[in-house]
Amino acid sequence: MKKLPLSCVPIGAVGFVDCVAHNKNRLLKDYSYCVGGKTGFTKKARVIPLHISPGGDPVAYFVKGVVIAVRHEDAENILVTIGEE
């Protein structure tokens, strides 16, 4: 299984969140909803990139039953494993 930043996952590929890294300026709390949260990019959450906006940023991701738009700079800090859980 291959680990890479969420920003590098191709549209339609299935990945599973490994961790939400710290950004130098802030922690990505908006996307992680704390580790015990029910929505967002929590560990082992299944994530699928759906659409790239016309301007190229943000990208829409399907995760835990919702679609979340994530900017490229934030997606670089969300590490995922491509392939089976």
QUIPE-V877884 format. One record per residue. N is the residue number from 1. RES is the residue in three letters. PHI is phi in whole degrees, 0 to 359 (none if undefined). PSI is psi in radians with two decimals (* if undefined). Layout:
# QUIPE-V877884
{{N;RES;PHI;PSI} {N;RES;PHI;PSI}}
This chain:
# QUIPE-V877884
{{1;MET;none;2.48} {2;LYS;253;2.27} {3;LYS;259;2.36} {4;LEU;203;2.90} {5;PRO;295;2.57} {6;LEU;304;-0.56} {7;SER;296;-0.31} {8;CYS;261;-0.05} {9;VAL;283;2.23} {10;PRO;292;2.67} {11;ILE;303;2.29} {12;GLY;89;-0.24} {13;ALA;284;2.64} {14;VAL;258;2.28} {15;GLY;227;2.90} {16;PHE;231;2.28} {17;VAL;297;2.25} {18;ASP;263;-0.85} {19;CYS;197;2.76} {20;VAL;252;1.94} {21;ALA;280;2.87} {22;HIS;281;2.40} {23;ASN;268;2.61} {24;LYS;301;-0.53} {25;ASN;267;-0.48} {26;ARG;195;2.83} {27;LEU;273;2.47} {28;LEU;282;1.02} {29;LYS;296;-0.57} {30;ASP;301;-0.58} {31;TYR;262;-0.46} {32;SER;271;-0.45} {33;TYR;51;0.67} {34;CYS;61;2.76} {35;VAL;295;-0.57} {36;GLY;272;0.09} {37;GLY;294;2.79} {38;LYS;266;-0.33} {39;THR;235;2.92} {40;GLY;96;-2.98} {41;PHE;272;1.28} {42;THR;267;2.82} {43;LYS;305;2.33} {44;LYS;72;0.11} {45;ALA;293;2.38} {46;ARG;283;2.30} {47;VAL;225;2.38} {48;ILE;228;2.10} {49;PRO;292;2.25} {50;LEU;256;-0.94} {51;HIS;216;2.54} {52;ILE;258;2.33} {53;SER;295;2.76} {54;PRO;305;-0.56} {55;GLY;276;-0.08} {56;GLY;95;-0.24} {57;ASP;207;2.21} {58;PRO;273;-3.13} {59;VAL;245;2.46} {60;ALA;270;2.28} {61;TYR;238;2.42} {62;PHE;266;2.08} {63;VAL;214;2.23} {64;LYS;52;0.75} {65;GLY;83;0.05} {66;VAL;230;2.78} {67;VAL;257;2.20} {68;ILE;237;2.27} {69;ALA;272;2.26} {70;VAL;231;2.29} {71;ARG;290;2.64} {72;HIS;304;-0.78} {73;GLU;297;-0.53} {74;ASP;280;-0.66} {75;ALA;296;-0.46} {76;GLU;295;-0.38} {77;ASN;261;0.08} {78;ILE;251;1.94} {79;LEU;268;2.34} {80;VAL;232;2.76} {81;THR;253;2.22} {82;ILE;270;2.39} {83;GLY;114;-2.70} {84;GLU;285;2.64} {85;GLU;296;*}}
